[in-house]
């Protein structure tokens, strides 16, 4: 693996998203729930799709429902996404996490979706879901879910992952969610590789990054601003870590973070014999219980 790039995935469970905050926290991509089954549409999709544009590289996903026609589900998903006149940046995703599905169902869905959007879709799943289905007749780019491990265990038939959902306990408020928690993901490659997956050449990627930086810094025209330092990303190494309202043990506890969550540290200060990192407004953690990622 040549690098790792951090991103999130969201649905109506996260409530109203602040995408500017997500970008400032270090998210470079997001998968956004669009649809479910043959007729369900996520209530937050349209808003998330529009508001995240230019701040994160976006892909849409569909939650598969067993027992419903796979081709009809693929058509519904394509209709929802293409109906926005904005196909997004990353390939579309089939979210497969339920029992009662066959590989014939998956093939029918993926073939229909690819014919509609003219891109090879990504399959989101886990070893526990697909291994009981037997060996796949073919494979697709894999987004694997596996928490609390140094590297994900891959489903039968795959020898590499493209995206890895490594926790469902990320700090939601830091990444702009209304919910306390948010799913966090790694991309298996460099930022340049991610732009390539999004279909951008070097010039297009550079202009996209300029636009993102302008929005993050609250500017739109004029000379190049002095860039802010990129926040350092660190992973929680203890089972539960207190988030305090200031850099010291005497400050109030305002949240708890679970082991494996990744946070962005914007500044550091010493207090009570420890080094503290600010991960948001009035949100500090003791860095002794974290490690760089």
N, C-alpha and C positions, 0 to 999 in steps of 0.2 A: 504494500500500500504506500503510495507516494505522499499521502497527507490525509488530513481529516478536516472536514468543514462542518460546522454546526448548523442545525436547523430545527424546526419544530413541525408538528402537525396538529391541526385544530379542527373542531367541529362546534356545533351548538353548545356542547358541554363547557366550552371555555367562555361563553358569553361574548360580550362586546370586546373585540380585540383592539388594542392600540398598536398598530403596526410600526409606527415610528419608534415606539419604545422597544418593540421586538428587535428591530434593526440595530438600535443603539446598544442593546444587550448582547449582540454578537450573532444573531440569526441571519444567515445568508440565504436560506431557502425555507419554503413552507409547503406542506401538502395540506390542502383544504378540502374538507368533505363537501361534496356536491350533491350526492344522491344516494338512495337506498332502495333496493328492490325494484319493482316495475313502475313505481309512481311516486316514491318519496323524494322530497328535495329538502336539503338542510336549510333551516330557517335563516342561518347566518351566511350562507354561501355568497349571495350576491354582494352583500356589504363587504365581506372579507376579500372577495375576488377583486373588487374595485379598489378598496383602500390599501391593499398590500402591493398593488402594482408599482413597480419601480423601487420598492424598498427591500423586497425579497424575491428570489426566483421562485415562481409559483407552479405547482402542479395540483390537479384536482384528483380526488379519489371517490370511488363508489363502493359502498358497503353491500356485499353480496348477501342475498337472502336465499337460503336453500328452499327448494320446492317451487320456485318461481322461474319462469322461462328465461334462460340465460341470454338469448338473443334480444328479447324484449327488454331485459335489464340493461344490456349494452346500448340499445337504442335510446332508452330513457336517459342514461348517463351522457351519451353524446349530445342528445338534444339540449340537456341542461347547460352543458359547457359551451357548445357551439352557439347556443341561443344568446350568449353574452356578446357575441362578435369579438371575443378575446380568448383565443385558445390557450393562453398561458405560456409559460416558458419551458417547463419540464414535461416529460411524457405523462399521460394519464395513468391512474393506478386502479387495479382491482384489489379491494380489501377483502381478503378471504380469511375469516376467523371463526367460521361456524361449521358444525358437523353436517352430514347429510348431503355433501356435494361430491360429485365425481369429476374425474379428469375430463370426461367428455363435456361436462357442463363448463369447465374452465376454458377448454379449447374453443367451444362455441362462442363464449363471451368474448374471449381475447381476439379471435378472428374477426368477429363482427365489429368490435370496437376499433381494431386497427384499420379495417376497411372504411370506417366512418371518419376517423381523425387523421389517417395516413401517417401514423407514428406507431412504433412498437410499444405496447403498454408495459408497465411494470407490475409485478405481482407482489403484494404485501401479504405475508403469512408467517407461520412459524413451524418448526419441526413437529410439534405436537398436533398440529392441524392436518398437515399434508402427508406425513409418514403413514398414517393408517389408510390413506387412499392408494397406497402402492406407488411404484415408480412412475414418474410423470412421462407421458409420451414425448414431450419436449419441454424445454425450459424457457423462461423469460427473464429479463433483468430482475434481480431479487431485492426486495426491501424486507428484511427479516426483523422480527420482534424477538428479543431475548434480553432479559434484564439480569443485572447483578453478576455478570461474567466478564472476564477480560477480553474475550472474543466470542462472537455468537456461534452457537451450534447451528449448523446449516441443515435444512431439510434434505431428504433423500433426493439425489439427482443434481444437486448444485455443489459447486466447489468454490464459489466466490459470492460475495454480496456487494450490491451497489449502494444501498442505504441500510442503516442499522438503527432501529428504534431501541435505544439502550436503557431507557427509563420512562416510566409514566408518572414520575414524582419530581419533575423539574419545577423550579420556582416560577409559578405562573405569573405572579404579579410583576416580577422583574422583566418578564418577556411580554408584558402587555396584556395578559389575560385577566378577565374578571374573576376567574377561578383561582384557587390557591395553587393548583398543580397543572402542569402541562407536559405533554409528551416531548421528549428530546431525541434527536437523531444525528447520526454521523453520516456524511457522504464519504465513500471510499475513494478519495482522490484529492487532488489539489483544487483550489478555487478556479484555476484555469481550466481544469478538467470539467468542473461543474458548468462553467460558461459554455464549453464545447457541447456538453449534453443538452444545454438549452438552445443550441443552434446558433450561437453567437461567434463571430470571428473576433480577432484581437481588437479591431477598431470599435466594433459594436459593444464589446465587453467594457472597453475603456470609457465610452460615452455613458453606458449604463451606470458604471461606478461613479462617474462624475455627478450624474443626476441623483444617485442615492446619497452621496456625500452632501450635496447642496441641500437636500431635504432634511437630512439628519442635523445639519448645522443651521437650518433656518434661513438659508440664502438661496437666491434664484439667479442672480446676474452679478456682474462685476468681476474684479480680479479674483484669482484663486485665493481662498481663505487659508489661514494657517491650519493644517490638519490637526485634529485631536488625536492623541495616541490611542492605538487600538487597545481595548481592555484585555487584560490577561484572563484566559479561561482556566478555571481550576475545578477539580472534581472533589466532592465530599468523600472522606475516607472513613468516617465513623458512622455508626448506625443512625444516630440522630444528632444534628448540630443546631444549636440555638442561633437564631438570628436576632441581634440586639439593635436597639435604636441608636446606639452610639458605640465608639471604639473603646469598650471597657466592660468589666464584669458587673459594674454597678448599674448599667443601663437596662431598661426593661426588655424582656423577651417579646418579640413581635411576630415570630414565626419559627417553624422548625423545618429543617431540610433533611432529607433521607440520604443514606449512603448511595453514591453513584450519580447523584444530581450534579450537573455542570453549571457553574455560575460564572459571570463576568465580573472581574474586580477592576474598579475604576481608579482607586487610590488606596494607599496604605498609611496607617498611623500606628504608633506604639501606645500601649495602654495596659496597666496592671501586669507588666512583665510579658506581654504577648504582642505579636504583630497582628493587627486587624486590617481587614480589607472591606472597603465599601462596595456593596453589590447593588445599591439602589439608594433612593432617597430615604435617609434615616434607617438604613439596613446595613448592618455590619456583622462580619463573622470572624472568628479566630482562625487565622490561616494555618496554624499548626495542625489543624485537623483536615487539611486539604492537600492536594498535590497538583502540579501542573498537568495539563493535558496536551 
